[in-house]
Amino acid sequence: MAHNNWDASLYDGKHSFVTEYGNDIVELLNAQSNELILDIGSGSGELTAKINNLALNAIGIDASANMVNQAKLRFPEITFYQHNAEEPFPFEDKFDAIFSNAALHWMLNPKPVIANIAQALKSDGRFVFEMGGKGNIATIIQAIEFAAQQVGITELPIYNYFPSIGEYASLLEQHGLNVVYAVTFKRPTLLQGEDGLRNWIRMFRNSIIKDLDQEQAEDFFRHAEAFAANKLYVNQQWVADYVRLRMVAIKS
């Protein structure tokens, strides 16, 4: 798992679009009363709560202790676990459905994640998810790489896994999950305020800047903004170049 030290307040305060866009996936899930549903990468719990309102029996897991604690405070009626989805799930009961929004691309080893999902689903159970797809945040990544070079950072970790439809569908089918719906699409996403790109980096790439002093961090942000502005600064607003992959698969 690439990143699990989340700032839950920054996530909710400046990046609520993650949850807002997830509402479409909740509709696609079409949860039914009394279904047992697992939310992988449940974050601060908003979408888990919406699913629970429909199914009455939702459980959330997230690798981040900060996020799980936030979720437990906000939705004490729902069970949340701190758990890395690359590790075997700690559940005996099988799930009617498994849901995930904007989380799977943080899991750099997709095969064990998909194997765990297939193992946890009932026969004919459904896996409904959205994640970053091939080409997601390409300009932001390039801007960060450029800025890192300018301040003397020579190596950056791999943060995300952004597959194509064909790549991920193949992995699902190898584990007995038959794809019944798949789409990839561009979704330019507004980042709040003049510091929108900086806040995105603080939220999702904080490990790059956490050891820089104030002057180095300012240089880093300035170089990143200069590189990205031509493509991502539109009408005095930062717009992230998101590409999404949305799929539904059924366990055979």
C-alpha positions, 0 to 999 in steps of 0.5 A: 500500500503506497500511502496510508498516513492521511490528513483526514481534516484536509481530505474532508475540507479541501478534497470533498470531491472524492466523496461527491463523485462517489455518489454515482458509484453508490447508485451503480451499486444499487444496494438492497435492504439487508445486503452485507456490503464491504466498502474498501478504502472507506476513508472518513465514512460518508459513502459507507454511511450512504450504503448503510442507509440502503443496505442496513449492513455495511462495513468499511475498511481503510489502511489509514488509522486517521481515516478510520478514527474519523469515520468511527467518530462520525458514524459510530453505528457502522463498523470500521476496521483499519486494514490493508486490502492487500492482506487477507480479509478478517471476515468469516461471512461472505459479502453480497457486494463489495464497493470501492471508490477512489481507493484501489489505485493506492494498492500497488499489488492488485493481484492479492487485492482482487484475490481477497475480494473474490474470496470474500464475495458470495457466488453471484456477488458483485464488485462495483468500483471506480479508481484512477485509470490509465493516464490519470493525473498525467500532467500533475505527475509530470509537474511533480517530477519536474519540481522535484528535480529543481529542488534536488530530489532525485528519486520519487516513490511509485504512488499509484497504479492506474490500469487500462480497462483491458489490464484490470478486466484481465486480472478480475477474470483470472480470479473468477470475476466476470466483467459486466460493465466497464468504462473509462472517461476523463473527468477534469476536477476543480481544485479549491482556491488559488492553492488548489494544486499545492493542497492536492500535493499536500494531501496526496504527495505529502511524503515528497515535501514533508522533509523540505524546509519552508524555502525549499517547499515554496520553490517546489510548489512554485516550479510545480505550478509553473510547469502545470499552469499551461494545461491545468490553470483554467479561468484562474482555477486549478483543474486536475486532469483526472481519468477514471476507470469504473467497472462492475464484475460478478463472481461466477 
